[in-house]
Amino acid sequence: MAVVDLKENRSALRLLTWGDGLYALMIIGAAATAFYRFGSGMDVYEQGILAGAALGLIALGWFWKAWRVFFPAAGAVSLLAITAYQGDLARGQHAFWLKYVLSSQTSIMWMCTLFFIATATYWGGMLMRSPNLTRIASGTTWCAAAIGLAGMLTRWYESYLIGADIGHIPVSNLYEVFILFCLITSLMYLYYEARYQVRPLGAFVLPVVSAAVGFIIWYSLDRQAHEIQPLIPALQSWWMKIHVPANFIGYGAFSLAAMLGIAELLVMHGRLTDKLPAPEVLDEIMYRAISVGFLFFTIATILGAMWAADAWGGYWSWDPKETWALIVWLNYAAWLHVRLVKGWRGKPLAWWAVIGIFVTSFAFLGVNMFLSGLHSYGGL
């Protein structure tokens, strides 16, 4: 047994040397370049976030091999846009490639279009039991996520072109976090799709992404939300760079689990049984998604409390946003408890996951719309 383990470790080390090692060097080089160019404007916390982000990206690339292609591709598209601007934001209005392909708003609109196409193609592939269509849908989803991430990175750069005091990470308002939600939810699904070979499930997961895309389009056209605005004082903090992404990993995972719950309930009632995976497979993916979401939502809640202490002098104030975050946390803590301790499986947990999306949606969006408090700056 020891000999087998030693051989496996040596094999993994060889793979790390030739594949993961090159990827790690690329990320370290990019982080070093960012530090060289912008380090003088960072405080020690932001420098720590940069180092942590580099380590996190390396670990993600080692864990998920597809990420080693996806992330550099998105970064390359964003670098093309940054180069095309030549330091002048006005070029986005007349330079062909910026105006129609590479500017942040154009990239995000392409993302929206591709997500709609992917949703329709997933449904066509599932209903016709066509592996080719579901393969195309999967590739389209990858492209949508890549162009969306590139758009977010470009938007970050564009905010600094407006002014050094305006520049900020693009997770500050509903328009930006809905894009983040689309990216996280679709990427989490793509990971589970590849791991469990369940491409037809895209027909159930992508609609929730398309719903978010519909909001992005409406919010852009009706409220001009795509325009970059200065940060309000409450958001001018390095805490935003870590709290918001962690929060939306949770939201994305919980939404993914809800859509899987719908699929599981249909299969258990004899619907689409020849087109979807077995209930046991759906139950396992749902459990893994909620576990990941709960971990990151817990981290986000702790970070949010620390941010509150820094900004308002107290870790917890029973603000509506904080209260509903606690409700979401308790909901999924109870879900995991009854599965792991009580041994629940199947229909009750599937229904629980579906109902959970309404609790999560109210905490995410409803609080901003209907309740007021310290977090009211995120309203519609």
Secondary structure, DSSP 8 states (H G I E B T S, - for coil): -HHHHHHHHHHHHHHIIIIIHHHHHHHHHHHHHHHHHHGGG--HHHHHHHHHHHHHHHHHHHH-TTHHHHHHHHHHHHHHHHHHHTT-GGGGGT-HHIIIIISHHHHHHHHHHHHHHHHHHHHHHHHTT-HHHHHHHHHHHHHHHHHHHHHHHHHHHHHHHH-TTT---S-SSHHHHHHHHHHHHHHHHHHHHHHHT-GGGHHHHHHHHHHHHHHHHHHHHHH-TTS-----GGG-STTHHHHHHHHHHHHHHHHHHHHHHHHHHHHHTTSSTTTS--HHHHHHHHHHHHHHHHHHHHHHHHHHHHHHHHHHS-S----HHHHHHHHHHHHHHHHHHHHHTS---SHHHHHHHHHHHHHHHIIIIIHHHH--STTGGG--
